[in-house]
Amino acid sequence: MESMYFKEQLRREGRKEFWKQTGDKLRKGIAERRLLNSEPPDSLREYFHIEKKQLNGHAFYEMSPLGSKYELNIFYAHGGAYVNKITAFHWEFLGQIGKQISCKFTIPLYPLAPEYTYKDTFDFVYPLYKQLIEKQEDIILMGDSAGGGLVLALSHLLNEKSDLQPKKIILISPWLDLTLTHPEIDSIEKDDPFLSKLGAIEAGKMYAGGENPTHYLLSPLYGDLNDLPDIMLIMGTHDILAPDARRFVEKAKNIDVKVEYFEFPEMVHIFPIFDFPEANEAKKLIIQTIKKP
């Protein structure tokens, strides 16, 4: 029942209407969203040491537990269709995870479209990951929506460069194909109160910067899945990204890549980062996956 109220709240807030915009209206909407506060809330500093750092001209946060040791570093990429900043919901979600697991978070504020393209993003996130690996830290890649696509694409890049992979990858409603051409998407969109493919496709084109959107760094569904680490993927059925998630899982299983796939009936895009019963159930699954050796 609470999830129904959450869906109604999304509709009242016009979440889907934002993604129905294109052209100048979409760019104006993006600019307005950039005015929202994206800094970590002060309440998190009661539990975590939070430090903002710079690398290659872009910022990232490190968030670690106060007064306790950690061995794990979760490299977390936030969602937002590659055009929107990290939100208070993301920070709260990471705080909830961090209060139950002694770990450090590395959170890249990667460059966003339309000012930047995917090439700028990988010029930042790849060296940042390499910096962590060189410290011999135990790393999990995790991301939601566009951030999920980003960390999976990063894993493809690591294979291409013969670099050390993370311990595992956790994907929350990942955007795996920028083209959004799967034939089942249109039938799902009427039930999705969060996303519309019209504006999302345009945001994806901004991020691609003229590159073919099926390039594996843009749409990791099309990358070589061989030799990827173990993957956990969580998706809701009322999410237009679900058909491509299922396609990815099937593709991975055909080559014996280990994927744990959890699909929640009638749940919406990135539902685990919010706070209602199904979201909290999904968070428990995420925590269990993180804790697995």
C-alpha positions, 0 to 999 in steps of 0.5 A: 500500500505504501508503494502505491502512495509513493507512486502517487507522490511521484506523479504529483511531483511531475517526475515523469513530466520532466522526462517528457521534455525535449530541446530547450525545455529539457535543458532549462529543466536540467539547469533548474535542477542543478540549483538544488543542493547536492552536498551531503546533509549535516546529519550524516556527519554524526556517523561518518567522516566526509571529505571532498577531494579533487582529481583531474579537475573534478570532485569526489567525496570520501565517506567513512565511519567515525571511530571504526575500521573498514576494509571495504571501499564501495565506489558509488556512482549516482543516477540522474540520466548523466545530466543531474547531480547527486540528490539527498535521496542518494546520500540518505541511502548511502548513510543507511547502508553505511550504518549497517556495514563498516565500509568507506564510500568513494562517490565521484561527482562525475562531469555531466552532460550537456556540458561534458560527454562520456569521454570526460566522465571516463577521464575522471572515473577511470583514474579515480578507480585506478587510484583506489586499486593501487592502494590495494583496497577491496572494492565494490562497484555500485550505482543506480540508473545511469550510475549503474550503467556507468559502473558496468561500463567501467568494468568493461573498460577495466577488462579492455585495459587488463586492469584489476576488477572489483570484488563485485558489482551491484546495479540498481535499476541500471540504464544499460542501453541508451537507445531505449529501443527494446519493443517491450518498453512502450507497454511498460511506460504507461505504468512507469510514474518516473521515466519517459523514454523521450527525454531520457533518449535526448539526455543520452545523446547529450552524454554520447556527444555524437558517438554511436549510442551502442558503444559499450561505454555508453550502453554496456549491454553491448559490451563483452561480458566475459570475465566480469565479476559477480553481479547483483541486479535489482529492478522493478517491473514498472520501470522502462529499463526493465526489458534491457535488464532482463536482456542483460541477465539472459546474455550474461547467463549464456556465457556463465557470468554470475548474475543474481537478479531480483525483480520486484513486481510493480516497483518503480525506477531506483525504488531501493534508494527510497523508504517504504517496505519494498525499498527496505526489503531491497536494501536488505538484499543489497547489504547481504550481497555486500557482506558476502565473501 
